[in-house]
Amino acid sequence: MPLTGDEKQSLQPSLARHRDVVRWKLDGLDDGQLRRPMTPFGTNLLDPVEHLASVEYEWCETLGRETEVPPFDEDDPDTDLRVEPHESTADIPAFYERVAPPPTG
């Protein structure tokens, strides 16, 4: 990550590194592992990925990048904070891949 330059030059590599970490954390996990509650509140690994995908989706719209209809209810303000039972385990990371810029190097 560059230590000199403007904010955008520092932000882009930092975001790319964090996106790569999200992809790495999900790699090779099955449905049960991705949906297993990890906190007393029931948060699983897919919950933050859905939230991150929602944030990336919002930036796509803001920056004028091509978007699609998100796989969650946009009318519910908390919809991206939890994965519902009817949501496909494969669809959430796939949506994240479509809205987040491609992996680095």
Secondary structure as GFF3:
##gff-version 3
##sequence-region A 1 105
A	DSSP	alpha_helix	7	26	.	.	.	ID=ss1
A	DSSP	alpha_helix	31	35	.	.	.	ID=ss2
A	DSSP	alpha_helix	46	63	.	.	.	ID=ss3
A	DSSP	three_ten_helix	79	81	.	.	.	ID=ss4
A	DSSP	alpha_helix	91	99	.	.	.	ID=ss5
###
